[in-house]
Every structure is written in structure tokens, then in C-alpha cells.
Amino acid sequence: LASQLNIGCGAEVEDMLRYFHDIGLVIYFTNTESLRDIIVVNPEWILKKMAWFFGGQALKVLNMDEINRYGLEADVETLSEKALMTHDLLEYLVNDKHLMPFMLDLLQEALFISKWTSVQSGQTTYLAPNFLRQNETLVPDRKSLRLVFSFKESCLPAGIYHRLVCLSIAYSGVTEESGQPRVSENWSKVWFGNDKYVYFEHNILEPEIIAYVSMDHAKTLSVIVTMMKKITQHSMNSKLYFDLLLEEPVTDNLELEFGKRESSFIPLENARKTKTKPWFNDDIWESSILDRTGSLLELNFQSFLSSLAESSHYT
């Protein structure tokens, strides 16, 4: 088409493709080199490719005779039980080696998968959080303080918790000496360095997502809020609404169980104005990544993670 219209300049072709993308004629992503290599002229094609990764009943539609023939039975079992997808299974599902770099980048950019490297074996697979089925109750440290994303005045869309876990684990992978995450449908434990971790609780009944933070509160607050902003912009077209509340203990005794100790929850902006400790530390807050969130959100997935890790100095 560009040749027929005598458009030979690369920048003009790029502008044309962006315009066609904006009006829905093609799907053209520019976040990475692999994504730029493919121009999708049939949106239904990419929807069918992506639909399987939404989870749900996807495993039931697999051709198990073919799976067995390719020797992927163990791979499917691992996905079913642990929500971990091997490269071989992903390649089988994509069914086109030339498309693998494109689909791998697309699934990571969409927060459908994130790299998962086993601490024990060093093997790299991909966490596919939409396939999480097992419920597990984890017990956070009693001295943890809670950061609450409350959706009581709106709604908690399906998949937000999964994307937050996916992004947190990807972030964990670029911080030094992070431990092995533990994930389930309603609770997760993710390391942000060699001795720092956060518990996430997916409370559907309230509805809310709770982060339990026991150290480096100011840094961790910045990281988690920036992640949620990335999800809001990237997956929800900036239309995800919630109240962000921070726990402020009334007493210094944090040894009491959650629900038994006396605490108040204050909105983020109020806590910021009053420099509520330990969530706000002057030395950290002056250069906080929250103050330059806009520039971070424009980055592609890998650049976002690297910049987030560099900004928060989790080493």
C-alpha cells in the first residue's frame, strides 16, 4: 500500500500504520522490535490467538491425543496444577515458530504471562496467572502494615489481581537475589529483593486487593502503586477506579493478629500531605518514582521493569 502511494519514508509508513491502528483497520504494536515486525490485518486472528490465555476452560479444549503425541502431557499438567507454562507448550499453542517472538512479547506486554525462573533448578517457564485455581491461605508477618486497594464504591474487574501478581513477579525477576514466589488464586507472596517480600490478598467478597508490607514501606508503596497505575493505563484504558488506603496503627503494638489490633486507614493523599510514617520517608519521597509515574508508564514492559527496579533501588 505504501509503495502504491509512493510513500517511501520509514517515518511516514510508521505514521500511516499508527493511524490505521487508531481507527481499527489494522493492529500494530510498537512496544518492542518483535511486535513492530508483525502487522495484523485480521483482528479476529489475534483475538483467537489471545483468547486461549484467558484461562477458564481453555485446558478442556486441548486435543489430548495430539498433546500426548508431542510429549507435552507433563507440560499441560504443570500448567493445570501450578499455572506455569513451558516454552514447548507455548510454542505448540502458537503453532508457528516465526510468530513466537511476537506472541511472547505480546503476552508479556498484556500481562498474561511473566517469566518464572526456578530458584532450585534454574529452569525458566512462564507464570500464566489466569490459570491459577488453587486457593491457599498464607499468613503475613504480624508486624506488616496493610495497603488496601478498595473497590467497594466501584467494582473489582476479573483479572486485576492476576495482572498485579504477574507484574510483581516480573519485577521480582529483575531485582537482585529475589526468592521463589508463592502464588495462588487468593494469596501470593512475592520477593522484592533478597530479604524483602510482600503478601498480596485477593479478597473478592469486600472487594479489595490488600498488600501486606513489613519493611521499606515508602519504597514498596511507590513500587506497588506505580504497578497498579501501569495496569490501570495499560489494561483498563485508565478507567479503573479504587480508593487507596494505608494502615496507620493507633498503638505501637503490632504483634496482635490482624482484626484484633486497633488501626485506622487513611487515604493515600492524606497520608502524603501529613508525611505519615512509615509510608512516607522524606529522604525517599523527595525522589519518589510516584512523582514521575507518567514517564514510567510510557515505557514498554521490559524498560518499565528495569526503570522501576533502578528507581526503587531494591538490590
PyMOL commands that set and color helices and strands:
alter all, ss='L'
color gray80, all
select helices_A, chain A and resi 10-22+33-36+43-54+58-61+64-69+73-82+87-94+97-109+129-131+160-172+217-236+268-274+282-285+289-297+301-312
alter helices_A, ss='H'
color red, helices_A
select strands_A, chain A and resi 84-85+114-117+124-127+145-150+182-183+187-191+197-203+208-213+243-249+263-267
alter strands_A, ss='S'
color yellow, strands_A
deselect
rebuild
show_as cartoon
